[in-house]
C-alpha cells in the first residue's frame, strides 16, 4: 500500500530512516515547522530553518525515492517572546509562497497563554489571506481545553474548517474536533500519544472520514514507520483496505491537494548513493 506520511520532522531523522520509509511503501511526506529543542534567539535562525526544510530536505529525501514537502510557521513553543514572534511573522510570507510549501503549520497552543493565542490568530489570518491549509497542534498538556479554545478561535474568525487539520488528537478530544468538520490528526508514538490499537478503536467508534494518522517522528522516542504498523494492526483488527487507505493516503492527499503546490510524484526511485557522495 502506498503511504503518505503527513506530519514528520525529517530534519531530525537520518538517511537510514528515509531508506526504511521507502522500503515500507512511504512515497511522500510533509514536514511541518517545529521547535528545535532550544528557543531561537533571532528571526534569521527561523528563516534559515524554513529554507532548509523547503530546499535541502526536499533534495535529501528525493535521493531515497520520497517526495518531500513542508509547512512553515512560528511554533507555539516560541510565541512567548512577542517581539521576536512579530519579526518572524513579518518575514514569513516568502517562505509560505515557496513552491515546496503546502500548508502553514504547525500552530496552536503549548501552555495556552495570551501570547500563544495572539500568534495563532495572526497565522490563521495569514493562511486565510494566502489560501493555505493549516496544521494545528493540540497541546500535550490540558489537551481538551486547548482544543476547545482552538475551535473557538476558528469559529470567531469564520475560517473554512475544511482547510484545517486539528492534530495530535486522543480519545479525549476526537469527538469534539471531528464534529467541527475539520480534518483530525492522530499521532502514533512508541510510548506517548496513541498506539495502533488505540487508533483502530477510534476509527471503529468515529469512522474514517476526514481522519488522518501520522508518526510525527522527531528528536524524541518516535518511529518513522508508525504508519506501517497502523496498517498492519488495522488489517489484523478487521478494518477494510478502503478504510485503511483513507487513513494513510486518501485523506492526507485530499487535505494537501487544497494547496496548489501539492503535486507529489509517487514514482520516484532511490538514486545510487555514489552519485551524491561528497
C-alpha positions as CSV (number, residue, x, y, z in Angstrom):
1,X,0.0,0.0,0.0
2,X,1.3,3.4,-0.9
3,X,1.5,5.7,2.1
4,X,1.7,9.5,2.7
5,X,3.4,10.5,5.9
6,X,1.5,13.8,6.5
7,X,3.4,15.0,9.6
8,X,7.0,14.1,10.2
9,X,10.1,16.1,11.2
10,X,12.7,14.7,8.9
11,X,15.2,17.4,9.9
12,X,15.8,15.3,13.0
13,X,16.0,11.9,11.2
14,X,18.8,10.0,9.4
15,X,19.2,8.8,5.9
16,X,18.6,5.3,7.2
17,X,15.1,6.4,8.2
18,X,14.4,7.5,4.6
19,X,15.6,4.2,3.3
20,X,13.4,2.3,5.7
21,X,10.4,4.5,4.9
22,X,10.8,3.9,1.2
23,X,11.1,0.2,1.6
24,X,7.9,0.2,3.7
25,X,5.8,2.0,1.0
26,X,6.0,5.6,2.1
27,X,6.3,7.7,-1.1
28,X,5.6,11.3,0.1
29,X,5.8,13.2,3.3
30,X,5.1,16.7,4.8
31,X,7.4,18.3,7.3
32,X,5.7,21.0,9.5
33,X,7.9,23.6,11.2
34,X,8.7,22.6,14.8
35,X,10.6,23.5,18.0
36,X,14.3,22.6,17.6
37,X,14.8,21.7,21.3
38,X,16.0,25.2,22.3
39,X,14.3,28.5,21.7
40,X,15.8,30.5,18.9
41,X,17.1,34.0,19.7
42,X,17.0,35.7,16.2
43,X,14.4,35.8,13.4
44,X,17.1,34.9,10.9
45,X,17.6,31.5,12.5
46,X,13.9,30.8,11.8
47,X,14.3,31.8,8.2
48,X,17.4,29.7,7.7
49,X,15.4,26.7,9.2
50,X,12.5,27.3,6.8
51,X,14.9,27.4,3.9
52,X,16.5,24.2,4.9
53,X,13.3,22.2,5.2
54,X,11.9,23.7,2.0
55,X,15.1,23.2,-0.1
56,X,17.7,20.8,1.2
57,X,15.4,18.4,2.9
58,X,13.5,18.0,-0.4
59,X,16.7,17.2,-2.2
60,X,17.8,14.8,0.5
61,X,14.5,12.9,0.5
62,X,14.3,12.6,-3.3
63,X,17.7,10.7,-3.2
64,X,15.8,8.0,-1.4
65,X,12.7,8.0,-3.5
66,X,10.4,10.1,-1.3
67,X,8.8,13.4,-2.4
68,X,9.1,15.8,0.5
69,X,7.0,18.9,1.1
70,X,7.0,21.4,4.1
71,X,4.8,23.6,6.1
72,X,6.1,26.9,7.6
73,X,5.1,28.6,10.9
74,X,6.1,30.0,14.2
75,X,5.6,27.1,16.6
76,X,3.6,27.9,19.7
77,X,6.6,26.9,22.0
78,X,8.4,30.0,20.7
79,X,5.5,32.5,20.8
80,X,6.2,33.9,24.3
81,X,8.8,36.4,23.0
82,X,6.3,38.6,21.4
83,X,8.8,41.0,19.8
84,X,10.7,38.1,18.2
85,X,7.4,36.5,17.1
86,X,6.5,39.7,15.4
87,X,9.8,39.7,13.5
88,X,9.3,36.1,12.3
89,X,5.7,36.7,11.3
90,X,6.6,39.8,9.4
91,X,9.2,37.8,7.3
92,X,7.4,34.5,6.9
93,X,5.4,35.2,3.7
94,X,8.2,34.5,1.1
95,X,8.7,31.0,2.6
96,X,4.9,30.4,2.6
97,X,4.9,31.2,-1.1
98,X,7.8,28.7,-1.8
99,X,7.0,26.0,-4.3
100,X,7.5,23.2,-1.8
101,X,5.3,24.8,0.9
102,X,1.9,23.1,1.1
103,X,0.5,24.5,4.4
104,X,1.0,26.8,7.3
105,X,1.8,25.0,10.4
106,X,2.1,23.7,12.9
107,X,0.4,26.4,15.0
108,X,-1.8,26.4,18.1
109,X,-1.1,26.1,21.8
110,X,1.5,24.8,24.1
111,X,0.7,26.3,27.5
112,X,-2.5,28.1,26.3
113,X,-1.2,31.6,27.0
114,X,-2.3,35.0,25.6
115,X,0.9,35.3,23.6
116,X,0.4,31.9,22.0
117,X,-3.2,32.8,21.2
118,X,-2.0,36.1,19.6
119,X,0.5,34.3,17.4
120,X,-2.1,31.6,16.5
121,X,-4.7,34.1,15.4
122,X,-2.2,36.1,13.3
123,X,-1.1,33.0,11.5
124,X,-4.7,31.8,10.9
125,X,-5.3,35.2,9.3
126,X,-2.1,34.9,7.2
127,X,-3.0,31.5,5.9
128,X,-6.5,32.6,5.1
129,X,-5.1,35.6,3.1
130,X,-2.7,33.3,1.2
131,X,-5.2,30.4,0.7
132,X,-3.2,27.9,2.5
133,X,-4.3,24.8,4.5
134,X,-3.4,25.0,8.2
135,X,-1.9,22.3,10.5
136,X,-2.9,22.9,14.2
137,X,-1.0,21.5,17.1
138,X,-3.3,20.5,20.0
139,X,-1.3,20.9,23.3
140,X,0.2,17.9,25.0
141,X,-1.0,19.1,28.4
142,X,-4.6,20.2,29.1
143,X,-5.4,19.0,25.6
144,X,-9.2,19.3,25.9
145,X,-9.1,22.9,27.0
146,X,-6.6,23.7,24.2
147,X,-8.9,22.0,21.7
148,X,-11.9,24.0,22.9
149,X,-10.1,27.3,22.7
150,X,-8.7,26.5,19.3
151,X,-12.2,25.7,18.0
152,X,-13.5,28.9,19.5
153,X,-10.9,30.9,17.6
154,X,-11.7,29.1,14.3
155,X,-15.4,29.9,14.8
156,X,-14.7,33.5,15.8
157,X,-12.6,34.1,12.7
158,X,-15.1,32.4,10.4
159,X,-12.4,30.1,8.9
160,X,-13.0,27.3,6.4
161,X,-12.9,24.2,8.6
162,X,-12.2,22.0,5.5
163,X,-8.8,23.6,5.2
164,X,-7.7,23.0,8.8
165,X,-6.4,19.8,10.5
166,X,-6.5,19.6,14.2
167,X,-3.6,17.3,15.0
168,X,-2.5,15.1,18.0
169,X,-6.0,14.1,19.0
170,X,-6.7,11.5,21.6
171,X,-9.9,9.8,22.7
172,X,-10.5,12.8,24.9
173,X,-10.7,15.3,22.0
174,X,-11.5,13.3,18.9
175,X,-15.3,13.6,19.1
176,X,-15.2,17.3,19.8
177,X,-12.8,18.0,17.0
178,X,-14.4,15.7,14.4
179,X,-17.7,17.4,14.9
180,X,-16.3,20.7,13.8
181,X,-15.8,19.5,10.2
182,X,-12.1,20.0,10.4
183,X,-9.7,17.2,9.4
184,X,-8.5,15.3,12.5
185,X,-5.0,14.1,13.0
186,X,-3.8,11.2,15.3
187,X,-0.2,10.7,16.2
188,X,1.3,7.3,16.9
189,X,4.4,7.2,19.1
190,X,6.0,4.1,20.7
191,X,5.4,5.4,24.3
192,X,3.5,8.6,24.4
193,X,0.4,9.7,22.3
194,X,-1.5,6.9,20.5
195,X,-0.8,3.3,19.7
196,X,-2.0,1.4,16.6
197,X,-4.6,-0.3,18.8
198,X,-6.0,3.0,20.1
199,X,-6.2,4.4,16.5
200,X,-8.1,1.3,15.5
201,X,-10.6,1.8,18.3
202,X,-11.1,5.5,17.5
203,X,-11.8,4.7,13.9
204,X,-14.2,1.9,14.8
205,X,-16.1,4.5,17.0
206,X,-15.9,7.6,14.8
207,X,-15.3,6.3,11.2
208,X,-12.5,7.3,8.8
209,X,-14.0,10.4,7.2
210,X,-11.5,13.4,7.5
211,X,-9.3,11.2,9.7
212,X,-5.5,11.3,9.2
213,X,-2.9,9.3,11.0
214,X,0.8,10.3,11.3
215,X,4.0,9.4,13.0
216,X,5.3,13.0,13.7
217,X,8.7,11.5,14.3
218,X,11.3,13.9,15.7
219,X,14.2,14.1,18.2
220,X,12.4,12.0,20.9
221,X,11.4,8.4,21.1
222,X,9.4,8.1,17.9
223,X,9.1,5.9,14.9
224,X,9.2,7.0,11.2
225,X,7.4,3.6,10.4
226,X,4.4,4.2,12.7
227,X,2.0,4.3,9.8
228,X,3.2,0.9,8.6
229,X,2.4,-0.5,12.0
230,X,-1.0,1.1,11.9
231,X,-1.7,-0.6,8.6
232,X,-0.6,-4.0,9.8
233,X,-2.6,-3.8,13.0
234,X,-5.8,-2.5,11.4
235,X,-5.8,-5.3,8.9
236,X,-5.5,-7.8,11.7
237,X,-8.2,-6.0,13.6
238,X,-10.7,-6.4,10.7
239,X,-10.7,-3.0,9.0
240,X,-11.1,-2.9,5.3
241,X,-8.3,-1.8,2.9
242,X,-10.5,1.1,1.9
243,X,-10.7,2.3,5.4
244,X,-7.0,1.9,6.0
245,X,-6.2,3.7,2.7
246,X,-8.3,6.7,3.8
247,X,-6.2,7.0,6.9
248,X,-2.7,6.6,5.4
249,X,-3.2,8.0,1.9
250,X,-6.6,9.3,0.6
251,X,-7.5,11.8,3.4
252,X,-4.0,13.3,3.5
253,X,-3.9,13.6,-0.2
254,X,-7.3,15.4,-0.2
255,X,-6.3,17.8,2.5
256,X,-3.0,18.8,1.0
257,X,-4.5,18.9,-2.5
258,X,-6.1,22.2,-1.4
259,X,-2.6,23.7,-1.9
260,X,-1.6,24.3,-5.5
261,X,2.0,23.2,-4.6
262,X,0.9,19.7,-3.6
263,X,1.9,17.7,-6.7
264,X,3.6,14.6,-5.3
265,X,5.5,12.2,-7.6
266,X,4.8,8.7,-6.3
267,X,7.0,7.2,-8.9
268,X,10.3,8.5,-7.6
269,X,13.1,5.9,-7.4
270,X,16.1,5.9,-5.0
271,X,19.3,7.3,-6.5
272,X,22.6,5.3,-6.5
273,X,24.3,6.9,-3.4
274,X,27.6,7.1,-5.2
275,X,26.1,9.9,-7.3
276,X,25.9,12.2,-4.3
277,X,28.7,11.2,-2.0
278,X,31.0,14.2,-1.3
